[in-house]
Amino acid sequence: MPSLTRALSAARGNRCDEHMTIEGKIAKAGNAKKVEEEEEEIDIDLNAPETEKAALAIQGNFRRFQKRKKDPSP
């Protein structure tokens, strides 16, 4: 059934890696490396009082959102 899988994949617009050219495989690998390189490492001090206040505010808003989502009455 591999030919059926390839046919369905082609119908969806996906190219099977088996039929991808060398250039296509290199470009695909290059794009993955670019995404990894673009990620910026963010250093947040988790013990800072501002961080704790921000976390509590976010958690409170999320809990209110969940409560309103469960019971949408005003």
Protein Blocks (a to p, Z undefined) as FASTA:
>chain_A
ZZmmmmmmmmnopacfklpcfklmmmmmmmmmmmmmmpccddddfkbmklmmmmmmmmmm
mmmmmmmmmmmcZZ
